[in-house]
Amino acid sequence: MTIDSNLLTGFQYGISIGVSITLAGILLVWWLHSIKEADREIEMREKLASYAHETWSGWMKYMFNKCESTVHGEMIPPELVERWNRQMNTEYKDLSDKEKQSDRDEADKMMRIMR
């Protein structure tokens, strides 16, 4: 039995096209997945940035609300300076349960954003 060389060439060409189409399909799916992942990362970044701004803004409002007006401007009461200094120089594990709960509440907000 002899095989026509034109038939064999056509068959090989068909396989080649099939493989190329399959690879193109795989690459297209991968590319679309990458775009979706990039969009999700951008969206998550914006949500976290919004949270960071809200947290900072809330802190500033709280702090300015605690300030005392003087002839020289606003002044943070010394007892708050002492407390905040102690807190910022204390590792999380060494904070009081009340202070830890405040940080846990912030962590919970971040976790809700990331879901």
C-alpha positions in Angstrom: 0.0 0.0 0.0 1.4 3.3 -1.0 0.4 6.6 0.6 0.0 9.6 -1.7 2.6 12.2 -0.7 0.0 15.0 -1.2 -2.4 13.2 1.2 0.4 12.8 3.8 1.4 16.5 3.4 -2.2 17.5 3.8 -2.6 15.3 6.9 0.5 16.7 8.5 -0.6 20.3 7.6 -4.0 19.6 9.3 -2.4 18.3 12.4 -0.1 21.3 12.5 -3.0 23.7 12.2 -4.9 21.8 14.9 -2.0 22.0 17.3 -1.5 25.7 16.5 -5.2 26.4 17.1 -5.1 24.5 20.4 -2.0 26.4 21.5 -3.6 29.7 20.5 -6.6 28.8 22.5 -4.6 28.0 25.5 -2.6 31.2 25.2 -5.9 33.2 24.8 -7.3 31.6 28.0 -4.1 32.3 29.9 -4.0 35.9 28.6 -7.7 36.5 29.6 -7.0 35.0 33.0 -4.0 37.3 33.5 -6.1 40.4 32.6 -8.7 39.3 35.2 -6.0 38.8 37.8 -4.5 42.2 37.0 -8.0 43.8 37.3 -8.6 42.1 40.6 -5.2 43.3 41.9 -6.0 46.9 40.9 -9.4 46.7 42.5 -8.0 45.2 45.7 -5.3 47.9 45.8 -7.8 50.6 45.5 -10.0 49.1 48.2 -7.0 48.8 50.5 -5.9 52.4 49.7 -9.4 53.7 50.4 -9.3 51.8 53.8 -5.8 53.3 54.6 -7.1 56.8 53.9 -10.3 56.3 55.9 -8.2 54.9 58.8 -5.7 57.8 58.6 -8.5 60.4 58.3 -10.4 58.9 61.2 -7.2 58.9 63.3 -6.5 62.6 62.5 -10.1 63.6 63.4 -9.8 61.7 66.7 -6.4 63.2 67.5 -7.4 66.8 66.7 -10.6 66.3 68.7 -8.4 65.4 71.7 -6.1 68.4 71.2 -6.4 71.4 73.5 -6.5 74.9 72.0 -3.7 77.2 73.2 -2.5 80.6 72.1 0.2 78.8 70.1 -2.3 76.5 68.3 -3.5 73.0 69.0 -1.6 70.9 71.6 -1.9 67.2 72.2 -2.4 66.7 76.0 0.7 65.3 77.6 -1.1 62.2 79.0 -2.1 61.2 75.4 1.5 61.8 74.1 2.8 59.5 76.9 0.2 56.8 76.2 0.6 56.9 72.4 4.4 56.9 72.8 4.2 53.8 75.0 1.9 52.1 72.6 4.0 52.8 69.5 7.0 51.4 71.2 5.3 48.3 72.5 5.2 45.0 70.5 1.7 43.8 69.7 2.1 40.7 71.9 2.8 43.0 74.9 -0.2 45.2 74.5 -3.1 45.1 76.9 -6.2 43.0 75.8 -8.1 46.2 75.2 -5.3 47.6 72.9 -5.0 44.2 71.1 -8.8 44.2 70.5 -8.5 47.6 68.8 -5.9 46.2 66.5 -8.0 43.1 65.9 -10.9 45.3 64.9 -8.7 46.9 62.3 -7.5 43.5 61.1 -11.1 42.4 60.7 -11.9 45.4 58.5 -8.9 44.5 56.3 -10.0 40.9 56.1 -13.5 41.9 55.0 -12.0 44.0 52.2 -9.8 41.1 51.0 -12.7 38.6 50.8 
